[in-house]
Amino acid sequence: MASRVIPVAPFDLVIFGATGDLARRKILPGLFRRFCDGQMPGEARIIGAARSELDADGFRALVRAALREHLPAPRRPARKLAAFLERVSYCQLDARGAKGWKALKGLIREDVVQAFYFSVGPSLFGDLARRLKQHDIAGPEARIVVEKPFGHDLESARALNATLAAHFEERFIYRIDHYLGKETVQNLMALRFGNMLFEPLWNAQYVDHVQITVAESVGVAGRGAYYDRAGAMRDMVQNHLMQLLCLTAMEPPSKFDPDAVRDEKLKVIRALDPVAPGDIVRGQYEGAEGVPSYREDVGNPESTTESFIALRLEISNWRWNGTPFYLRTGKRLRARMSEIVIQFKEPPHSIFDSPPGQGANELSIRLQPDEGMDLKVTIKEPGPGGMRLIDVPLDMTFAEALGAEAAEAPDAYERLIMDVIRGDQTLFMRGDEVEAAWAWTDPVIAGWEARGDRPLPYEPGSTGPEDAAILLHRDARRWRELKA
C-alpha cells in the first residue's frame, strides 16, 4: 500500500531560536524528512533566526551537523542534503531589540505562505509577535507557531493569549502539542468515528473505566530549572494528558473540521469535576546507586515539586457520568510507555464457569514506544478438556501491519508543521481550550499548596508511589503493567 504524499504550497518558514535544541533535534530533521519525501515544494525556503553570530554558511553547517546527529546515514542521502541546504538561510537578530529585523524583512516573500515558528521561551512570544507586525514582516495571513508552556497558570495564559491576539487573529495562531501529531492519537479519532463497531459502546453503560499513562524512564536532568517550577501537573497533565483525555471522551464532532473538533474537546474540559484531595497522588523519585535523586537533578534540596502524579477524574455529562478516568505520568519510572486503555465491563451474566474479569474486553491504544492498538478478547482455549476460556490480544502494531509505510510515516513535528503550512488547525489547541484547562488545573495545585502536601518518595525504576496503586485498588481495579 503506497503512501500518498501531497505537496504543500510554496512557503517561507522562519524558525526563531533556530540554533536551539528543539530546532536541531526535531524541527530541522523533520523538515528534511518532508523534503526527502517530496512534500516540500522546490520554492519552499527555511530561514533560521537567532542571536548567534552566524552567516548563512555557518548556519548550514549547523543544520548539516544536526541532521547527522539525529538521522541515520541512510535517511540523509548526500544529494538530497545538498539540495535541502540550498533552501536554508539565516538572519541574526535580537528578539527584544532592533537588530536584524530589517534584514529579515528583506528575506521574506509576500506571494507565498508565511509561517513563523517561535522555538523560544514564552517570555519572547509577545516581543516576536509585536516586531513581526511592527516591521511589516508578517502578511495578513501569516501563521505563528508557539510551543508550550502556554502560561504557568490561568492568569498568565490569559495574558499570553491577549498578547498574541493583539497582533494575530486566533485562526493564525498554532499552539503546538506534539502528542496530537502522533499517528496513534489521530487513529483514535479514526477508530471511534470511522467504525460502527466501537462508538455505540463508547460510554458509561459499557465502559468500566479509562486509564491514560505517559511514563518516562529518564529523570529531569537538563531541564531541572524549568521542571522544578512546573512539576508533572503543569508540564504534562495540563496539556498532553488533558488533550488525550479530551480526544478519548469527546462527543462526535459534526464534521472533521478544526473548530468542530476543538469545540467538542472544550466541552470535555468544562465537564470535568473538581478533584478531591484523596484522588491525587504526587511523588518524587529518590536516588539510587549511580542514579541521582530528583532534588539532586534540579539542584534544590528542599524541593516539594512532583515528578509523578496520578489522578482519578470524573466527567459530569450523559456519556461518562460514573465512569472514572485514571491519569498518571512520571519520571524515572520502570519503562517509557504512553498508552490509553479503554476497559470495558464484564458481560452481565456469564454462562461459563470462568473467573471474575474474564470477558471484560480491553482496548489498548499505544502511543510509544511501538505505536499501535490491541483488543483483548475472550476465546476458547484450543484443545480437548471442555470449555476453558482464555484472553488473547488482537494485535495491530502499525510497523507489523503496515510494514515500510508505517516505518516511514512522518513523526509528530513533521506532520504538524505541514499542517501549519496547509492552514489546518485541527490538531492544535485553541486559546479558550488552553484557558479552560488552566481554569481546571489551578484549583488542584492551589489545594495541595494550601494543605502543605508533600510528594511521596518512590524508587527509580518503579511504578511510582505505592499510593498510586491504592488509588485503583480501593475501586477494585489495578493499573496496567508498565512495560516497554
N, C-alpha and C positions, 0 to 999 in steps of 0.2 A: 504494500500500500504506500504509494508515493506521497510525500509531504507537499502540500501546496504552499508556496511562498509567494505572497502578493507584495510587490514593491510598494513602498510608501512614496508620497510626493517629495520632490526635492526640498531640502531643509538646510538651515543653519542652526546648529546646536552649540550653544555656548555653555561650557562647564565651568562654573565658578568653583574655586577650590580644586582645580584640575591636577595639582601636584599632591593632593592629599591621599590618604589610604583608601577611601571608598572609591575614588576615581580610578586609582591604579588597580585595585583588587576586583572591582565589579563593573563599573561603568565602561571603561575603555575596553576591557576584554569582551564585554557584552556587545558593544558596538562593532568590534572587529568580527565577531561571530556572525552578526547580522549582515555585515558587508560580504563575508565569505559565502553566506547562504543566498546572496542575491537580493536581499530585501532592501538594501540601501542603494538608492539610485546614484549614478555617476556624478550627478550635480550636487550631491549632499556634501556638506562640509562640517567639520568639528573644530571648534575654536576653544582652546584651553585658556583660562583666565585665572591668574593668581598673583600673589605678591612676589613670588620667586623671580630673581633676576635671570631670566632665560630669554633666548631668542627662539625663533621658530625651529631651528635645527636642534637646539638644546632640548626643547620640549618633545620633538620627535624621537630623540634618543631616550627620553624618559618613557615615552609611550612604548617604544620597542622593548625596553627593559621590563616594563610592566607586563607586556604580553608574553615575554619569555618566562617570566616568573610564574604567571598564573594560567598559562595554557601550555599543554604538552606540544612537543615539536610537530607531530602530525596535524595538529589543529592550527598551525600558523605557517602555511607554505610561503616560501620566500617571495614569490611573485605577488601573491595576494597582499602580503605585508607591505611590500614596496608601494603597491597601488593604494592601499589604505592610508599610508603615511603621507601620500601626496595630497590627501584631503584634510590633513591636520595642520593647524596653525596655532599661534599663541599670541596672547596680549598680556603684558604685565600691567596690573592696575591696583589701585588702592580702593577697597570697598567703601571706606569712610572718607576718602579724600577726592581730589580732582584728577589725580594722576591716572592716565591710561584710558579714560572714558572716551575722549575724542578719537583715539586710535581704534578703540573697539567699534565705535560708530562707523568708521571707515571700512571695517571688515564685514559688516552685516548687510546682506542684500534685502531689498524690500519686496521682491517678487517671489519669495519662497516662504515656506513655513518657518517661523522663527520660534525657537524654544530655548529657554534659559534654565539650566539645572543648577539649583542652589545647593551644591555639595559642600556646605559650610555650616557653622553653628547657627542656631536660630537667632542669636543676637544680631546677626548680619542680614537677616532676611529683609527687614524694613529698609536698611541702607541700600541694598541692591535693588529692591523694587523701586524705591524713590529715584535712584540715579538712572535706572533704565528709562524711566519716563522723563525725568528732568533733562537728560541729554538727548531725548528724542531718538533713542535707540530701538526700543520695542514698539512695533507697529500696533495697530488697533486690535489685531487678533493674535498677538504673540502670547505664548504659553510659558508659565513658570512652573518648575517642579521643585517642591520643598520636601526635605527629609524630616523624619521625626527626630527629636521630640517636638510635637506640636503644643508647646507650652509645658509648664510644670504643674499647673492646676487650672481650674476653670477661669480664674481672673486673667492669668497670663495667656491662656488660649484665646479668650475673647479679645485681648489687646492685640495679639498677633494676627488674628483674623481681621480685625479692624484696620491694622496697618497695611496688610496685603490688599484688602478691599479698597483702600484709598487710592490704589494705583492700578489694580487689575480687577476685572469682573470675576465673579465666582466661577463662571464657565471656563475661564482661562487659568485657574489655579489647580494644580495637580499635586495633592498631598499623597506622597508615595508610601506605601506599606508593602515591602517586598513579599510578605506572606500571601498577599492577594494575587500575586503573579505566579504562584506555584501551580503547576499543571493540575495537581490533585484538588486544590481548592476550587479551581474552575470546574473540575469534573464533579464536584459536589453539587453544583447547580445543574449540570447536565444530568446527573444521576437522579436528582429529585424531580426536575421539571421536564426532562426529556423521556421519561419512562413512566408507564402507568403502574408498574409493579410496586414502587415504594411510597409514592405520595399519599395514597389512601391510608397507609399505615403510619404516616409520619406525624403522630400526635399522641396526646396523653393516654388515649384509650389503649394503644398498643405498645408504646414505648415506656419501658420501666425507668430508665434514666439515661443520661448522656455524659460521657467523660471527654474532656479535652485536655490533652497533655502536650506541653512543649518542654522537654527535658534536655539539658545540655550537660556534657561530661566535663567541660572546661570550667575554670574559675573566671574571675573578673580582672585578672592581671592585665594591665594595659588600658583598661577602661575604669580603673578604680576611682579617679576623681569624679567622673560623671556618675558612675553607678552608685556611689555612696550617697549622692544627693537624690538619686531617683529610687533605687530599690526595685525589686521584682514587680511590685504593683504598678509603678509608673512606667517602668521600662518595657514590660511585657503584657500585663493584663489589660491596661487601659487601651492598648492599641491592638497588638497582634491577636491575643486571645479573645478580646471583645469582638473583633471582626470575624473570627472563626465561629464564635457563638452566634453572631447575627446571621451569617450565611446558613448555619445549621437550623436555626429556629425561625427564620423569617417566613412570612406568607408568600405564596407565589406572586411575583410582580405581574402586572397586566401585560407587559412585554419586556423583552430583553433590551432595556433602554437604561442609560446611566441614571437618570433621575428616578425612574420607576423602581430600579433595584435599590437605590440608596434610600428612597422613601420607606421601603419595607424594612431595611436594616435599622433605620432610625426608630421605627415603631417598636422593635425588639428592645432597644436600649431604654426607651421610655417606659416599657412594661416591666423592667427588672425591679424586683422588690429590694428594699434595703437589706443589707446583710447583718444578721445577728452576730454578736461577738463570738458566740460558740461555734459559728460556721466559718471561722477564719483560723487558719494555722500558718504561722510565719516561722521561718527557720533561717539559720545562718551556719554555713559549713565551718567545721573545726579544722585544725591542722592534723596532719599525719606524717609518717616518716617520708621525708622528701617532698611533702605537699604542704604549702603554706596555708594558714587559715584565711578566712575572709578578711579578718581585721588586719592581718599582715599584708594581704594583697592590696587593700585600699589604704594602708598606712594610717589607720585610725583605731587605736587600741580600745576606744570606748564606743565604737560604732554600734548602734542599735538598728541598722538598716537590714532588711531581709534580703537574703539571696535565694530564698524559696518561699513560695506561698501556695496554699491550697484553699479553695473556696467552695462552699455549697450555695448555689444560687437557685432562685425560682423566678419564673416568668408568669406574671399575672395576666394571662389572656386565655381565650377559649381553647386554643390549640394545646397549650402546655400547662395549664393550671394543675398543680400537684405533681408534676414531673421534675425531679431535681436535676440540675446541671452541675457537674463537679469539674472544676478547673484546677490545674496545678502546673507550675512552672518553677524551674530552679537551676542553679549552677552546681557543678561538681556532683552530679548525680551518677547513677550506675551506668547509664548509656545515653547517647544522643538519639533522641527519638521524639517525633512530633506526630500525633495522631488524633483523630476524632472517632469515638466509639459510640455507636447507637445500640444500646442494649434493649432488645425487645422483651416483652413479658412472656412468661411461660404460657403454654396452652391452658385454657380454663379448666380442662379436665383431661387427664391422661388415661388412655386405655391400656397402657403398658406398665409393667412393673419396673419403672425407671426411677433413678434417684432424683431428688429435688434439683431443679435447674436444667434438667435435660429437656431439650426442645425450646429453650429460650434462645432464639436466634440473635446473632450479634453481627453487626456490620461495622467493620473497621476500615477507616479511611486514613491511609498512611501518607504523611507529607514528607517525612525524611526518616531514615536515610534512603530507603528504597520506595519511591512513590508508587502507590497502587492501592488496591482495595481487596478485602476478602470478606466473605459472608459465611458465618458458621451456621451449618445446618445439621439436623439430626437424621441419621440414616441407620439402616440395619447393618450390624457388623457382619461382614461376609463369613460364610461357612455354616456348618451344622450347629445344632445346640439350641435351637429356639430363637425367639425374637429378642436378641440382645442389641441395644441401641448404642451408637457412638456418635460423637460430634466431630464433624470434619469441616475444614475450610474450603470454600470455593474461592480459589486464589486468582487474582488478576494483578500480578506485578507488571507494571507498564513495560519495563525493559524486556520481560519474557513474552508478554502477549503481543507487543507491537514491534519488537525487535529493534533494528537500527533506527527506525523513525523515532522511537522513544528516547534512545540514547542521544540523538541529535536534536531533540526538542529544545527550544530556547529556554534559558533559565529565567528566573523571575524578572531580573532587571532588564534583560533583553526585551522581553515581551512588553513590559510596562513602558519602556522608553519608546518603543514603536507605537504603542497606544497613544502616547502623548503626541507624536507626530501626526497620527491619524485623527486626533481630536476626540478620542473615545475615553470618557471619564468613568466608565462602569466600574473599574477595579481601583478607583481612587476615592479617598474619603472626602466628603463634603464638609464644609465648615460647621454646619449645625450638627452633624454626626460627632465631630470632634468635641464640640462643646457639651453635647448630651452625655458623651462618655465621661468627660471630666465631672459633670454635674452628679453622676452616679458614684464616681471614684472618690471624689474629695471627702464626702462624709465618712467613708470607710476608713480612710487614712486618718482623718481628724479624730475618729472614735478611738483607734488604738493609741494615738498620741495622747489623747486626754486620759486614757486609762493607765498610761505608762507601761503598756505591754512591751515585753522584750522578746525578740525572736528566740526560738528554741534551738539548741545546738544539734547538729547532725554530722555524721561521719562522711567524709568524701567517699564517693563510690557507692553510697547507699541510695535508698529511695526517698530520702528526706526524713524529717522528724517522725517519730512513731505516732504522734497525734494526728498526722495526716492520714494514716491508715485507719485510726479510730474514727475519723470523720465519716468514713464509709461503713466501718464495722457496726456502728450504732444504728445504721439503717439496714443492717443485714446485707451489705454489699461489700465489694472489695475493688481496689484499683486493678487495672490491667497491669500485667508484669512489665517492668521496664527492661527492654532488651533491644540490642542494636539490630 
